[in-house]
């Protein structure tokens, strides 16, 4: 049995993170997905090693008068998965048009 391919929600989040490091609510805004969807998927992506979470410096949050944010960024593995899957989708689209 082959491993499951990433779904559209996973690919949407990976693509949004590839556009630049982002924190959870930023990803909710970028993608239009609900926070109840985004946060569990971020946890799975982190456990798979496709993204990493980096806490911002407390001083930055203090200056802005808010809690610290955890920013997410793609790992090389996450970038490879995203590129492979997007390439596969483009290939399927080309085949369908032929």
N, C-alpha and C positions, 0 to 999 in steps of 0.2 A: 504494500500500500504506500503510495507516494504521500509526502507531507502536503497538508492543505496549503493552497495558494492564499496570499493575503487578499482580503476582501476590499471593497471600495472604501469603507471607513478607514481601514488601516492605510491604504494608499493615499487617501485624502490627507490624513494626518502627517504621514511621512513627507508628502509633497509640501505641505504647509510649513513643516519644520525646515525643509531644505531651503525655503525662501528666506530663512534667517532664524536664529535662535528665538524661541518664543516661550512664554509662560502659559499656563493652562487656560486662563480666561482669554488671553490673546488668541490662542488656537480656537477657542469657541467662536470668537468673532471672525477670525480668518476663514473658518470652514462652514459656519452656520450650523454645526453640530451642537447638540445639547451638552452641558457639563456632565450630565449623567452618562453620556456616551464617551466623551473625550477622556475623562480621568481614568476609567477602567482600561481603556485601550492604551493609554500612555503607560500604565503599569505593566501591561503585557509586553509592549514594545521594549520597555526597559529590561524586563526579565529575559527577553530574547537577545538582548545585546544590540538592538537596532537603533536605539537612542540612548543618550545619557542625560541625566539631570544634574544641573550645577546650580547650587544656591548662590544668589547674588550676595554681595557684601552687605552686612547689616548696616553699615554707615550710609550706604546709598538709600536703603529703605527708610532709615531714620531721618535723613535729610528731606525725604519726600513725605514723611509722616504716615507711613503705611507698613504693613508686614512685609517681610522678605519674600521675594518671588523665587521659585525654582524655574530656571530656564532649561529648555530641552534643545538638544542638538543631535543631528544624525551622527552615528558612528560610521566608519567605513563600510561595515557590514550592512547597515541600514541603507546607505546610499546605493550600494550594489543591488540590494533587493529591490529598491524602488526603480532603479534604472532597468533591471532585468524585466520586472513586471510591466513597466510602461512600454518597453520595447516589444514585449509579447503582445500587449494590447494593440499597439500600432500594427504589428504583423497580422493579427487577426482581422483588424479593420481593413487592411489592404487586401487580404485574401477574400473577404466578404464582398469587396467591390469588384474583384476580378471576375 
